[in-house]
Amino acid sequence: MSLMALREQLNGLVNSMFLEGLLDDQFEQLQMLQDESSPGFIAELITLFCGDSERILAELTKLLDQAVVDYQKVDAFVHQLKGSSSSVGAQHVKLACVQFRQFCEEHNKEGLKGIYFFRCLRALNVVKHEYYLLRGKFDTMLQLEQRIQAYESKQQI
Amino acid sequence: MNWFIDAQIMEQKTGYLSDKSNLWLELLKKFSIKDWKNNLCNRLFGSKKVRGTWWRKLLLLWIIGWFLGSLWIFWFMNSQAVEKRREMLASMCDERARMLQDQFNVSMNHLQALAILISTFHHAKDPSAIDQITFARYAERTAFERPLTSGVAYAVKVLRSEREQFEKQQGWKIKRMDSTEQPPAREEDADLENRDEYAPVIFAQDTYRHVISFDMLTGKEDRENILRARESGKGVLTAPFRLLKSRRLGVILTYAVYKSELTSKATPAERIQAAIGYLGGIFDVEALVDKLLHQLACKHSMMVNVYDKTNPDEPIIMYGSNMTNVGLYHISTLNFGDPIRKHEMHCRFKQKSPLPWLAITTSIGTLVIALLVGYIFHATVSRIAKVEDDYRQMMELKGRAETADVAKSQFLATVSHEIRTPMNGVLGMLQMLMDTDLDITQEDYVRTAQASGKALVSLINEVLDQAKIESGKLELEAVPFDLRAVLDDILSLFYGKAQEKGLELAVYVSDQVPDVLVGDHGRIRQIITNLIGNSIKFTERGHIYLTVHIFEEVLNSLDKEVEVHSTDTLCGFPVANRRRSWESFKNFKLELPASDPSLLSTSSNHINLIISVEDTGVGIPLEAQSRVFTPFMQVGPSISRIHGGTGIGLSISKCLVGLMKGEIGFVSQPQIGSTFTFTVVLTRACTNSNEYKSSEFHGMIALVVDHRPARAKVTKYHLQRLGVNAILEIDPNQVLSRLTSGTSTINMVLVEKETWSKDSSIWPFIISKLKGNQLDIPKILLLANPTSSVKNNASSSMEYISTIITKPLRASMLQVSLRRAMGCGDGEHSRNGRLPQLSLRGLLHEKQILVVDDNIVNLRVAFGALKKYGAEVTCAESGKKAIGMLKPPHKFDACFMDIQMPEMDGFEATKRIREMEADINKQIECREVPVETFENVLHWHVPILAMTADVIQATHEECLRCGMDGYVSKPFEGEQLYREVTRFFKQPQKRIDNEVKC
């Protein structure tokens, strides 16, 4: 496959992600940040994001699995995830996190044990779903970028 | 009520009774009314138990009282009747007694006269002028003068010495009185012979002729009579006795005849001496009284007895049958002139007194009325008691129902709590299973299982939602939000589903709707999501169109839009007339008469939105339309099988709309589609910010080519949100003239895919023409539905197109697409965007900046962004670390601080840093430490900028209060960053000054 084809594929992928709303203009800004001085910026960021997100999701799953759920902790984690996803421009993940936080807040406000648990659980599942969807695409994106870089380095040689 | 009736009845009762009892009754009435009032109070305020015993006692008292009362009434009336009867009897009796006495006196007087006659004509004359025949005739002829006497007789006083001479003279012998009954015995004869004087009868009335020659002194009563009569000189009566011949009861009145006139003062002895004869009148009492009574009327109603009561112990009956001493009787005394003899008349009624019917009926009537009143009272009280009992029972049941309701909630809470662990496990495990290597069938199974689990969870959520709304526990938030952004989010949610079905999804918000509204966006989102979800479920082809207007706008357009072209819709399919869906709204009718609705909207801070969701689906069958908003009711049982869902969504939506003071309605035509419309009342927000208005496309002009005006309107709306002026063009043939002849340059042309392919041949011609004209060729963008886009990508004319924009249109997506299309070729247009970047680079170049954020991703992004502008960035992961690094002396020019951090948040960290700085500044001022230690900086103040995701005013104020210099929104936005950074980097800084000095 030619370099151009790869680039086109990458562009197509990113475009489709924009269209689906997976990414928002923040990602575009990030793309602008990537230049010759920091070629692997996006890749690095995505890896960071994925690692961080997976850690948070694991924590959340563990928290919600406990008999007594500490919703304040859950809220803190979700907030973190929301922050990082909005930094990356992962719009869907961010929206899911917003929803999740709303449920957490309601839970704290109402103090109704159990009633909002399902919502939180569902919200977590939504977040996970969105995240895994995004990660799939990100993985493809990273692969493509790696290949492009490999090509580029080959050409340079 | 009761006592009122009671009082009335009492008044009636008083009518029956005499004046005397009135007073007493009135007293009673007053008392009883007072009692009633007391009781009423008791009933109202007293405890139930007290009441229960009280009314029973009162009832008993009432009945007993009235029983006694009626007895009294009976006695009273009866005694009155008896009294009256007695008076009547007395008057009648007295009348009879007086008559009898009068007649007797008359008779007595006449006898006296007769006695004088005899003394005059018999004794004073010699020879006597009267013989037996004369006497008899005279007596007979004057009998009417002596109504009570049946006969008179005269006996003469004959001494023993004169006896023989007398007997010779008369020609008969003196006989003993009782000789007629039995032959006189010899001894008795002898007794007669031995007497000193005799009183033989010489004259007698014819009826009593048989008594002539009898010696009156031999008769026991006669003798006594004679003796007493000559002593007293008055008429003397015998005790009643059987008359000699008639054997009837009679009384003899005797008068003494004196030789000469005697003075009234004469002694008895003188009288005895002077007496020469004795006149006797026989009173046949029985016959006479009979005769007398006959003369009076109503003789038969009375019974009269006459008694001789001379000896009070042995009264001798003179007249009348012996009768028993029962019943009413009256005694009148009779004076017959003889002071020794005492006579009495006893009268009584022949018939027994009739039963006192009036008294009986009155008393019984009173009693009955009293009992009735008592019964009414009893019935009322028991009714009240029953009602109270029922009420208590109801309250108890209500309490139980409420408890059950609470129990239900608790049950739901508990059950959901109990379900959560297994559900958590199931969903988590399914998620994990999805990540493992599965073949297609397995994956399908897992997907189905997961979908079912999610459906279950959502069902529980919806049921809980419904329960919460019903119990009124749901509270609405009031936060500012951008409705357009919310709608964009919703659209992106349904993007996938719409794509699958090939539906066109569009949103249009009227430009009169303010950018920022205050309300509960989460709930509005929920309602709209519900409606769109339903629409997508039941729509197989066509479009789903979400519109938002201001209420007044709709009112104004009402007159214009009378005729709606059925084909002028988003995708050409006919739709149900949405205006009919809000025809039933109360608000609508209410505000319809308002002549100038625009005044209404401006005067109040409230804004009335009308939101419609229009689809071209199967519609709702007419028979099911009435129960659309009923929970758990779906059109038919098959619906839930085909489409799933619980049928609770619309019910929740209705409740939510109601909470937001709105209304929801719909119109549906089977096989054409449904339109659901609802209104909500929201508040205007004071802040007015549009995130897109300031975009780089501001002021650009776009030509929208679409043969459907409705669809073009949506495109125009989205372009306008980005600040792009849109010109609509229906006919593709006019495009060229538009492009060339327009006074202003058109920057882009957006062509609807459908219009493009309808006559795709014209486009190459247009473009070549444009190229020929050497004009700045506008970018051509194609608007396409997601389904159709893929296949037709390869069409011949594609080379002219810069980008294909996939619908549904959303501001953010459109912005990205436009940026892609415009940004690459034309540098001029992105000038606005570039400017701050370049300036930033100048400002931030080689500045030492500390970024504090606990989130490594954020940290990395901030790092990348700042580095891009040439800054030297250092990172810190926590507030504590930042404090350590910012302890003077340090090299940092600025600090970007995240606010929400664990352990120590941005506010706290900033406060600490400021305290630290103030401390050192003080020390420097006082020369406690040499300035050189702090790099010759006299005043330490590192600019701290907050990084925050929520751009709320309150947060801003909090930032400033904590000593921060400003804030930037996260993620970084070039322009804002520039604005904030320039504020303090352009200021002459002491550090720099110092450096210059040094």
Interface residues (C-beta under 8 A of the other chain):
Chain A: N15 F18 L19 E20 G21 D24 D25 Q26 E28 Q29 L30 M32 L33 D35 S37 S38 F41 E44 L45 L48 F49 D52 T61 L64 D65 A67 A76 H79 Q80 K82 G83 S84 S86 S87 V88 G89 Q91 H92 L95 Q102 E110 L112 K113 G114 I115 F117 F118 R119 L121 R122 N125 K128 Y132
Chain B: L412 A413 T414 S416 H417 I419 R420 T421 M423 N424 L427 G428 Q431 D435 K454 V457 S458 I460 N461 L464 K473 D489 S492 Y495 G496 G522 T806 R810 S812 M813 Q815 V816 S817 R819 R820 D853 D854 N855 I856 V857 N858 R860 V861 A862 G864 A865 K867 K868 D898 Q900 P902 A949 K970 P971 F972 E973 G974
